[in-house]
Structure formats: structure tokens, C-alpha cells
Amino acid sequence: MLDKKRLGTELKRRRKMKKLTQNQLAAGICNQSEISRIEAGDFFPSIDVLYALANKLKLPITFFFEVLAHEEVEEKNEIQERVTTLSRNKDYQMLYDYIEWLVKNGRASHPEIEKYLLWQKFVAGYCLNKISTDYCLTELFLLLRKDIVGMDILLNHQIKNSIANILAENRRYNESMIIYEEILIDDISTKDSEMLKIKILFNYGKLLYIKRDVLLALKQADAGIDLSIKLRDISMLGQLYYLKASLMEELTYSFEEIAPIFKKSQFVFEMLNLTLYKQILEEEKSVYLAV
């Protein structure tokens, strides 16, 4: 049985991915108010309406039944949450072994979760030196070409971000920049995609800094800071402030202009208990923090 709240959340997310208003999605199917009630989780549509909505969003007709079945969604969310935690903590060996176990035990049966796990496995394998840089990049590019009807485009953006990061680590800067720019141009108005965009703006800004395009790098740092504040997401804010202040140094801003930005960076690092970042800041930029 479908969960109305889950159905509403997923319908809203898919509509925004297609950049449709509620009126546009409703056109020829139902009233805008009905779409609003479905998305709010207050109303369950008829099978005919559900069929028409799936068709308009270019989703397989069985999408809402196969993907939103309560047990399957819970399992998928549980897997993704654990994988994300292991990846964030850089526990690549445990991540690699966990994915191997999931695949071996048939827990990656849905095409979208299989693609998600393969992405994470290749990145973990690269970080563990189990596979070469070229092999990892080849497999990630092949994953991008694996079209899955109704797949969340955010996953492709995440894979592209990993590719760009690996290219940058291997000093293939121009190739990396092209991919970052591709992701930033393809704007999707969902919260998850905008949160990913914060990371990409930071990575792209760092890369521009390396390439000595300091003014454009500063523009990316400012955009990342603005988006972080808009979304109330401070996970990358300390790094963005640090990058901005460092760029301002390069552009010979005054001490009085630079110091407050480094202090903002220090404040965020302290608040998030990012000890290593805080230590680097205090060792390298102590002159700005003393006043």
C-alpha cells in the first residue's frame, strides 16, 4: 500500500526536477488544487490520475508502486543513509565491503539503487587503490550512460562531481572544470540538488584558485556562501569563508576586510567541531584572528 505522505513528497520532487509548476503538471489531468493536496500528503489520487501523472513526468507507469512501496523505500533509505555515513567518514574499506555484501545478498535489485552503489563502490575502490584512476573514471563515465527511466537526475550530478574531483586530484584541471560547469549550468530546483551545488561551487572555486583565475574563484565562493545561508546549511560554510578570505588576500583586500571573513570561518569550524580545519586556520592565519 502506498503512503500518501511519501507519494506527495516524491511527486513534488519529480515535478520540480522537470521544472513544472503545479498548474502545468495538472493541465489536462486534474485541478491544480488536487496536485497541491496530493503533494501535501492529504489526498490519494485515483489510479487514472496517478497513471496520467506518471506519464506526464515521463516515469514508468509502475514507478509509484515499485519505488514508493513503504518497505522498499525504508530499505533504500536505510542503505543510502549508511553508505553516505561511511563515505562522509572516509571509511572506504568498510564501505567497499558493505556494498560487496549488499550485491552478493541481492539487496541491490532496483536499477537506481544498483547504479548508486556501483558509483560508491568505484570511488571507494579508487580511494583504496584497488582500482586505477583510469579504470575508475571509465566505469563512472559508463555509469552516466546507463539510462534508467524515471531515475533521479541528482544521481548523475553526484557521479559527475566525483569524476570532476578525481580529475582535479590528478591535475587534469581543464577536464575537471568542464564537468563542474556542466553541473552548475544544469540547474534543478530541488533542495538536494542545491545542497550538492554548494559543494560544487566550493570545489570549482578551489580549482579556479589553482588556475589563478582569482576573480572568478571569488565569485564562486560568494555564490556558495549565499546559497548556504539561503538553505540554512552550514556544512561547507567554514570552508567557503576560508576560501573567500584567502582569495581576498590574493586580490590585496585590506586587512580590515579580510580578518572578519577568517573569523567567520573560525566560528563555523568551532560550531561544527571541525578540529583539523580550525587548527590549520589558526596556524596559517593567526595574524587575522588575533585582533
C-alpha positions as CSV (number, residue, x, y, z in Angstrom):
1,M,0.0,0.0,0.0
2,L,1.3,3.5,-0.9
3,D,1.9,6.0,1.8
4,K,0.2,9.3,0.9
5,K,3.0,11.4,2.5
6,R,5.7,9.6,0.6
7,L,3.7,9.8,-2.6
8,G,3.2,13.6,-2.1
9,T,6.9,14.2,-1.4
10,E,8.1,12.2,-4.4
11,L,5.5,13.8,-6.7
12,K,6.7,17.3,-5.7
13,R,10.3,16.3,-6.1
14,R,9.8,14.8,-9.6
15,R,7.7,17.8,-10.7
16,K,10.5,20.2,-9.7
17,M,13.0,18.1,-11.5
18,K,11.0,18.6,-14.6
19,K,10.7,22.3,-13.8
20,L,6.9,22.3,-13.9
21,T,4.5,24.3,-11.8
22,Q,1.6,22.6,-10.2
23,N,-0.7,24.2,-12.9
24,Q,1.5,22.8,-15.7
25,L,1.5,19.3,-14.2
26,A,-2.2,19.4,-13.6
27,A,-3.1,20.6,-17.1
28,G,-5.3,18.1,-18.9
29,I,-5.3,15.8,-15.9
30,C,-6.9,17.4,-12.9
31,N,-7.2,20.7,-11.0
32,Q,-4.1,22.5,-9.6
33,S,-5.7,22.2,-6.1
34,E,-5.7,18.4,-6.4
35,I,-2.0,18.4,-7.2
36,S,-1.5,20.7,-4.1
37,R,-3.4,18.3,-1.9
38,I,-1.5,15.2,-3.2
39,E,1.9,16.9,-2.7
40,A,0.8,17.9,0.9
41,G,0.0,14.2,1.6
42,D,-3.7,15.0,2.2
43,F,-5.2,13.2,-0.8
44,F,-4.7,9.9,-2.6
45,P,-5.4,10.2,-6.4
46,S,-7.4,7.7,-8.5
47,I,-5.4,5.2,-10.5
48,D,-6.3,7.1,-13.7
49,V,-4.8,10.3,-12.3
50,L,-1.7,8.5,-11.0
51,Y,-1.2,6.9,-14.4
52,A,-1.5,10.3,-16.2
53,L,0.9,12.0,-13.8
54,A,3.5,9.3,-14.2
55,N,3.1,9.5,-18.0
56,K,3.5,13.4,-17.9
57,L,6.6,13.1,-15.7
58,K,8.0,10.5,-18.1
59,L,8.1,7.9,-15.4
60,P,7.3,4.2,-15.9
61,I,3.7,3.6,-15.1
62,T,4.7,1.2,-12.2
63,F,7.1,3.8,-10.7
64,F,4.9,4.9,-7.8
65,F,4.0,1.3,-6.9
66,E,7.5,-0.2,-7.3
67,V,9.6,2.6,-5.7
68,L,7.2,4.0,-3.2
69,A,6.1,0.8,-1.5
70,H,6.7,1.5,2.1
71,E,9.0,-1.4,2.9
72,E,11.2,-0.8,-0.2
73,V,11.5,2.9,0.4
74,E,12.5,2.2,4.0
75,E,15.2,-0.3,2.9
76,K,16.5,2.0,0.2
77,N,16.7,5.0,2.6
78,E,18.5,2.8,5.2
79,I,21.1,1.6,2.7
80,Q,21.7,5.1,1.4
81,E,22.0,6.6,4.9
82,R,24.6,4.0,5.9
83,V,26.6,4.4,2.6
84,T,26.5,8.2,2.9
85,T,27.8,8.0,6.5
86,L,30.6,5.6,5.6
87,S,31.6,7.8,2.7
88,R,31.4,11.0,4.7
89,N,33.7,9.4,7.3
90,K,36.0,8.2,4.6
91,D,35.7,4.7,5.9
92,Y,36.3,3.3,2.4
93,Q,37.2,-0.2,3.3
94,M,34.0,-0.8,5.3
95,L,32.0,1.0,2.6
96,Y,33.6,-1.3,-0.1
97,D,32.9,-4.4,1.9
98,Y,29.3,-3.3,2.8
99,I,28.5,-2.8,-0.9
100,E,30.0,-6.1,-1.8
101,W,27.7,-7.7,0.8
102,L,24.7,-5.9,-0.5
103,V,25.3,-7.0,-4.0
104,K,26.1,-10.6,-3.0
105,N,22.8,-10.8,-1.0
106,G,20.6,-9.4,-3.7
107,R,19.9,-6.1,-1.8
108,A,20.7,-4.0,-4.9
109,S,17.9,-5.3,-7.1
110,H,16.4,-1.9,-8.2
111,P,18.3,-0.4,-11.1
112,E,18.6,3.0,-9.4
113,I,20.0,1.7,-6.1
114,E,22.3,-0.6,-8.1
115,K,23.7,2.4,-10.0
116,Y,24.1,4.4,-6.8
117,L,26.0,1.5,-5.1
118,L,28.3,1.0,-8.1
119,W,29.2,4.7,-8.1
120,Q,30.1,4.5,-4.4
121,K,32.0,1.2,-4.9
122,F,34.1,2.6,-7.7
123,V,35.0,5.7,-5.7
124,A,35.8,3.7,-2.6
125,G,37.9,1.3,-4.8
126,Y,39.8,4.2,-6.2
127,C,40.5,5.7,-2.7
128,L,41.7,2.3,-1.5
129,N,44.0,1.9,-4.6
130,K,42.1,-1.3,-5.5
131,I,41.5,0.2,-9.0
132,S,43.5,2.6,-11.1
133,T,42.4,6.2,-11.8
134,D,41.7,5.5,-15.5
135,Y,39.7,2.4,-14.6
136,C,37.6,4.3,-12.1
137,L,37.0,7.2,-14.5
138,T,36.0,4.8,-17.3
139,E,33.5,3.0,-15.1
140,L,32.0,6.2,-13.8
141,F,31.6,7.6,-17.3
142,L,29.9,4.3,-18.3
143,L,27.5,4.6,-15.3
144,L,26.5,8.1,-16.6
145,R,25.5,6.5,-19.9
146,K,23.3,3.9,-18.1
147,D,19.9,5.4,-18.7
148,I,17.2,4.4,-16.2
149,V,13.7,5.6,-16.9
150,G,12.5,7.9,-14.1
151,M,15.9,8.0,-12.4
152,D,16.7,10.9,-10.2
153,I,19.0,13.2,-12.2
154,L,20.7,14.2,-9.0
155,L,22.5,10.8,-9.0
156,N,24.1,11.7,-12.4
157,H,25.2,15.0,-10.9
158,Q,26.8,13.3,-7.9
159,I,28.6,10.9,-10.2
160,K,29.8,13.8,-12.4
161,N,31.0,15.6,-9.2
162,S,33.1,12.5,-8.3
163,I,34.6,12.4,-11.8
164,A,35.5,16.1,-11.6
165,N,37.1,15.7,-8.2
166,I,39.2,12.7,-9.3
167,L,40.3,14.6,-12.4
168,A,41.3,17.6,-10.3
169,E,43.2,15.3,-7.9
170,N,45.2,14.1,-10.9
171,R,45.8,17.6,-12.2
172,R,43.6,17.2,-15.2
173,Y,42.2,20.6,-14.3
174,N,40.7,21.7,-17.7
175,E,38.6,18.4,-17.9
176,S,37.5,18.9,-14.3
177,M,36.4,22.5,-14.9
178,I,34.3,21.5,-17.8
179,I,32.4,19.0,-15.7
180,Y,31.8,21.3,-12.8
181,E,30.5,23.9,-15.3
182,E,28.1,21.4,-16.8
183,I,26.6,20.6,-13.4
184,L,26.2,24.3,-12.5
185,I,24.5,25.1,-15.8
186,D,22.0,22.3,-15.5
187,D,20.0,23.9,-12.7
188,I,17.4,21.7,-11.0
189,S,15.3,23.4,-8.3
190,T,15.2,20.8,-5.6
191,K,16.8,21.2,-2.2
192,D,19.1,18.1,-2.6
193,S,20.4,19.4,-5.9
194,E,21.0,22.9,-4.4
195,M,22.9,21.4,-1.5
196,L,25.1,19.5,-3.9
197,K,25.6,22.7,-5.8
198,I,27.2,24.2,-2.6
199,K,29.9,21.5,-2.7
200,I,30.4,22.0,-6.4
201,L,30.8,25.8,-6.1
202,F,33.5,25.2,-3.4
203,N,35.3,22.6,-5.5
204,Y,35.1,24.7,-8.6
205,G,36.3,27.8,-6.7
206,K,39.3,25.9,-5.4
207,L,40.1,24.7,-8.9
208,L,39.9,28.3,-10.3
209,Y,42.2,29.4,-7.4
210,I,44.8,26.8,-8.5
211,K,44.4,28.0,-12.1
212,R,44.9,31.6,-10.8
213,D,41.5,32.8,-12.0
214,V,41.1,34.5,-8.7
215,L,38.2,36.9,-9.5
216,L,36.0,34.1,-10.9
217,A,37.0,31.9,-8.0
218,L,35.8,34.6,-5.6
219,K,32.5,34.8,-7.4
220,Q,32.0,31.0,-6.8
221,A,32.9,31.3,-3.1
222,D,30.4,34.2,-2.7
223,A,27.7,32.1,-4.6
224,G,28.4,29.2,-2.3
225,I,28.1,31.3,0.8
226,D,24.9,32.9,-0.4
227,L,23.3,29.5,-1.2
228,S,24.5,28.0,2.2
229,I,22.8,30.9,4.0
230,K,19.6,30.6,1.9
231,L,19.3,26.9,2.6
232,R,20.5,27.2,6.2
233,D,23.1,24.6,5.5
234,I,26.4,25.4,7.2
235,S,28.2,22.1,6.4
236,M,30.5,23.8,3.9
237,L,30.2,27.4,5.2
238,G,33.5,27.4,7.1
239,Q,35.5,26.2,4.1
240,L,33.7,28.7,1.8
241,Y,34.6,31.6,4.2
242,Y,38.2,30.3,4.4
243,L,38.4,30.2,0.6
244,K,36.9,33.6,0.2
245,A,39.3,35.2,2.7
246,S,42.3,33.5,1.0
247,L,41.1,34.9,-2.4
248,M,40.7,38.3,-0.9
249,E,44.4,38.1,0.3
250,E,45.4,37.3,-3.3
251,L,43.4,40.3,-4.5
252,T,45.1,42.6,-1.9
253,Y,42.0,43.5,0.0
254,S,42.7,45.4,3.2
255,F,43.4,43.6,6.5
256,E,40.2,45.1,7.9
257,E,38.2,43.5,5.1
258,I,39.9,40.1,5.3
259,A,40.0,39.5,9.1
260,P,36.2,39.3,9.7
261,I,35.9,36.6,7.0
262,F,38.6,34.4,8.5
263,K,36.9,34.9,11.9
264,K,33.6,33.7,10.5
265,S,35.4,30.7,9.2
266,Q,36.8,30.0,12.6
267,F,33.4,30.4,14.2
268,V,31.8,27.8,11.9
269,F,34.7,25.3,12.4
270,E,34.3,25.6,16.1
271,M,30.5,25.2,15.9
272,L,30.8,22.1,13.8
273,N,33.7,20.8,15.8
274,L,35.9,20.6,12.7
275,T,39.1,20.4,14.7
276,L,41.6,19.9,11.9
277,Y,40.2,22.7,9.8
278,K,40.3,25.0,12.9
279,Q,43.9,24.0,13.6
280,I,45.0,24.8,10.1
281,L,43.3,28.1,10.1
282,E,44.8,29.1,13.4
283,E,48.3,28.0,12.4
284,E,48.3,29.7,9.0
285,K,46.1,32.8,9.5
286,S,46.7,33.6,13.2
287,V,47.5,37.2,12.4
288,Y,43.9,37.8,11.3
289,L,42.4,36.0,14.3
290,A,44.4,37.9,17.0
291,V,42.5,41.2,16.7
